[in-house]
Amino acid sequence: DEVIRKRLLIDGDGAGDDRRINLLVKSFIKWCNSGSQEEGYSQYQRMLSTLSQCEFSMGKTLLVYDMNLREMENYEKIYKDIENSIAAAHEKISECKKQILQAKRIRKNRQEYDALAKVIQHHPDRHETLKQLEALGKELQNLSHIKENVEDKLELRRKQFHVLLSTIHELQQTLENDEKLSEAEESQETQMEAEAKQ
């Protein structure tokens, strides 16, 4: 287990590049030390095969690297898009909150309008109120004429009563004067009769 763990740590992602390089070095040493031409040719073919595997592995790694770079760019773009979407969602939420507040205000105003409309419906409309005011104005004018007539009659009766009282007073004065005259005449007659008897 320890050996496998070390090999995995040295080898990186486990593609076997380190092992191939070691094999290539060993093949090169064997090729250098090869005695016969056939053995040297076979070692040479092995080295070429190992080199082509290393080149293939390197090309594959470069492709994976490029792919990883593109994926990182893509992830950054997605991250920016997500951030923009989050910012747009926050703006939309704040806009919706404003709309909710406005809707609440409109609803409150409508409720107040409905309450006022109910109160207004209990009262007569303007046309009818103007008719009633006009009728009351005519009635008030009529009553003021009646009041003036009554006041004129009262003033006339007051004057007639004053004249009556003056006439009664004069008549009483005349009666008192007549009574005094008749008393004076009676006393004169009595005195004359008394003088005649003497």
BELZITA-V175867 format. One record per residue. N is the residue number from 1. RES is the residue in one small letter. PHI is phi in whole degrees, 0 to 359 (none if undefined). PSI is psi in degrees with one decimal (999 if undefined). Layout:
BEGIN
n: <N,N>
res: <RES,RES>
phi: <PHI,PHI>
psi: <PSI,PSI>
END
This chain:
BEGIN
n: <1,2,3,4,5,6,7,8,9,10,11,12,13,14,15,16,17,18,19,20,21,22,23,24,25,26,27,28,29,30,31,32,33,34,35,36,37,38,39,40,41,42,43,44,45,46,47,48,49,50,51,52,53,54,55,56,57,58,59,60,61,62,63,64,65,66,67,68,69,70,71,72,73,74,75,76,77,78,79,80,81,82,83,84,85,86,87,88,89,90,91,92,93,94,95,96,97,98,99,100,101,102,103,104,105,106,107,108,109,110,111,112,113,114,115,116,117,118,119,120,121,122,123,124,125,126,127,128,129,130,131,132,133,134,135,136,137,138,139,140,141,142,143,144,145,146,147,148,149,150,151,152,153,154,155,156,157,158,159,160,161,162,163,164,165,166,167,168,169,170,171,172,173,174,175,176,177,178,179,180,181,182,183,184,185,186,187,188,189,190,191,192,193,194,195,196,197,198>
res: <d,e,v,i,r,k,r,l,l,i,d,g,d,g,a,g,d,d,r,r,i,n,l,l,v,k,s,f,i,k,w,c,n,s,g,s,q,e,e,g,y,s,q,y,q,r,m,l,s,t,l,s,q,c,e,f,s,m,g,k,t,l,l,v,y,d,m,n,l,r,e,m,e,n,y,e,k,i,y,k,d,i,e,n,s,i,a,a,a,h,e,k,i,s,e,c,k,k,q,i,l,q,a,k,r,i,r,k,n,r,q,e,y,d,a,l,a,k,v,i,q,h,h,p,d,r,h,e,t,l,k,q,l,e,a,l,g,k,e,l,q,n,l,s,h,i,k,e,n,v,e,d,k,l,e,l,r,r,k,q,f,h,v,l,l,s,t,i,h,e,l,q,q,t,l,e,n,d,e,k,l,s,e,a,e,e,s,q,e,t,q,m,e,a,e,a,k,q>
phi: <none,297,294,297,298,295,297,295,292,287,284,83,271,85,278,84,295,297,293,294,297,298,296,297,296,296,295,297,295,296,296,295,266,291,268,263,285,296,296,295,293,293,294,296,296,298,298,297,297,295,296,295,296,295,296,298,297,293,298,298,297,297,297,297,297,299,298,297,298,297,296,298,299,298,296,297,297,297,298,295,299,296,298,297,296,296,297,296,295,298,297,296,296,296,295,295,298,298,296,296,299,295,296,297,296,297,296,298,298,295,297,296,297,298,297,295,296,296,295,293,295,289,259,292,284,295,299,294,297,296,298,298,297,296,297,295,298,296,297,296,296,298,295,293,296,299,299,298,297,297,296,297,299,297,296,297,296,297,296,297,296,297,297,300,297,296,296,299,297,295,298,298,296,296,298,295,296,298,296,296,295,295,296,295,295,299,294,293,299,296,292,294,296,292,290,293,291,281>
psi: <-42.8,-39.9,-44.1,-41.2,-43.5,-41.8,-40.5,-37.3,-39.8,-39.6,-13.7,-113.4,10.2,23.6,-11.2,20.0,-41.8,-39.9,-38.1,-41.1,-42.5,-41.5,-39.9,-41.6,-43.5,-40.6,-38.6,-42.0,-41.7,-39.8,-39.2,-35.3,4.5,142.3,-45.9,164.4,-36.2,-45.0,-38.9,-38.5,-40.9,-38.3,-37.0,-43.0,-40.7,-43.2,-41.5,-41.2,-44.7,-39.3,-42.1,-37.0,-42.0,-41.8,-42.3,-44.4,-39.4,-42.8,-41.3,-43.1,-41.1,-41.3,-43.3,-38.9,-47.6,-41.9,-41.6,-39.0,-45.7,-39.2,-40.1,-43.3,-42.8,-43.4,-39.0,-41.8,-43.9,-40.4,-43.3,-41.2,-42.0,-42.6,-42.7,-40.6,-40.2,-43.5,-42.5,-38.0,-40.4,-43.5,-42.1,-39.4,-44.8,-38.4,-40.4,-37.4,-42.1,-42.7,-37.4,-43.9,-42.5,-40.5,-39.1,-42.1,-43.2,-41.6,-42.1,-43.6,-40.8,-39.6,-41.5,-40.7,-42.1,-42.5,-43.3,-37.5,-39.6,-41.0,-41.0,-35.1,-26.3,-19.7,153.8,160.4,174.8,-40.8,-45.8,-39.5,-41.1,-38.8,-45.9,-41.5,-41.1,-42.7,-42.3,-37.1,-43.4,-42.8,-40.6,-41.0,-42.0,-44.4,-36.0,-36.2,-44.3,-42.2,-43.2,-42.2,-44.1,-42.6,-40.0,-44.7,-42.0,-42.2,-41.3,-45.1,-37.0,-44.5,-43.8,-39.9,-40.4,-43.2,-42.4,-46.4,-40.4,-42.4,-43.9,-43.5,-43.2,-42.2,-43.0,-41.3,-42.0,-43.0,-41.3,-40.8,-43.3,-40.5,-42.2,-38.9,-45.0,-36.8,-41.2,-40.2,-43.0,-43.4,-33.6,-45.0,-42.7,-41.0,-38.7,-41.6,-39.8,-36.4,-34.2,-38.0,-29.5,999>
END
